[in-house]
Amino acid sequence: MDDTITLQMAQRGVLVLPKALREAYHLEAGDSFTLLDLGGVFVINPRLSEIDAIANRITQALLERGETLESMLKTLREEREKYVREG
């Protein structure tokens, strides 16, 4: 398969992946993808992002420790001030 594939956007922003790609990676209608915008360079990954799941686990762990948004923001401000002083 070629390294470069040209796609054309259809109405309503639809992009069609070539059949060879869909078959090579076993992609089917209804599959979910993660789109990462790197300053105009788009990376499309046929797997769901783990970012939301990781953020939820971190949030749960912090809540179980009794952390609040206010306490985390306070700590963040303190660490930034410390960084500026030492920097």
C-alpha positions as CSV (number, residue, x, y, z in Angstrom):
1,M,0.0,0.0,0.0
2,D,1.2,3.5,-0.8
3,D,2.4,5.7,2.1
4,T,0.3,8.7,0.8
5,I,-3.4,8.5,0.1
6,T,-5.4,11.5,-1.1
7,L,-8.9,11.8,0.3
8,Q,-11.6,14.2,-0.7
9,M,-14.1,15.6,1.8
10,A,-17.7,15.1,0.7
11,Q,-20.7,17.0,1.9
12,R,-21.1,17.3,5.6
13,G,-17.4,16.6,6.2
14,V,-17.5,12.9,5.3
15,L,-14.2,11.3,4.4
16,V,-14.1,7.8,2.9
17,L,-11.2,5.5,3.7
18,P,-10.2,3.4,0.7
19,K,-11.4,-0.2,0.7
20,A,-7.9,-1.5,0.8
21,L,-7.3,0.3,4.1
22,R,-10.6,-0.8,5.6
23,E,-9.9,-4.4,4.7
24,A,-6.2,-4.3,5.8
25,Y,-7.2,-3.1,9.2
26,H,-10.5,-4.8,9.5
27,L,-12.5,-1.6,9.8
28,E,-16.2,-1.7,9.5
29,A,-19.1,0.8,9.4
30,G,-19.8,2.1,12.9
31,D,-16.2,1.7,14.2
32,S,-15.0,4.6,16.3
33,F,-11.8,6.5,15.8
34,T,-9.8,9.1,17.7
35,L,-8.8,12.2,15.8
36,L,-5.8,14.1,17.1
37,D,-5.1,17.6,15.7
38,L,-1.4,18.4,15.8
39,G,-1.6,22.0,14.6
40,G,-3.2,21.1,11.3
41,V,-1.7,17.6,11.0
42,F,-4.5,15.1,11.6
43,V,-3.8,11.7,13.1
44,I,-6.7,9.3,12.9
45,N,-6.4,6.2,15.1
46,P,-8.9,3.3,14.8
47,R,-8.9,2.9,18.6
48,L,-10.7,5.0,21.2
49,S,-8.6,7.5,23.1
50,E,-7.5,6.4,26.5
51,I,-7.3,10.0,27.7
52,D,-10.8,10.2,29.0
53,A,-10.5,6.8,30.8
54,I,-7.2,7.8,32.4
55,A,-8.6,11.2,33.5
56,N,-11.6,9.5,35.1
57,R,-9.3,7.1,37.0
58,I,-7.2,10.0,38.2
59,T,-10.3,12.0,39.2
60,Q,-11.6,9.1,41.2
61,A,-8.3,8.5,43.0
62,L,-8.1,12.2,43.9
63,L,-11.7,12.2,45.2
64,E,-11.0,9.1,47.3
65,R,-8.1,11.0,48.9
66,G,-10.4,13.8,49.7
67,E,-9.0,16.2,47.2
68,T,-11.2,19.0,45.8
69,L,-10.9,21.2,42.8
70,E,-10.0,24.1,45.1
71,S,-7.3,22.1,46.9
72,M,-5.8,21.0,43.5
73,L,-5.8,24.6,42.2
74,K,-4.2,25.9,45.4
75,T,-1.4,23.3,45.1
76,L,-0.9,24.1,41.4
77,R,-0.5,27.8,42.2
78,E,1.9,27.0,45.0
79,E,4.0,24.8,42.7
80,R,4.0,27.4,39.9
81,E,5.2,30.0,42.4
82,K,7.9,27.7,43.6
83,Y,9.0,27.0,40.1
84,V,9.2,30.7,39.3
85,R,11.3,31.4,42.4
86,E,13.7,28.5,41.7
87,G,13.7,29.1,37.9
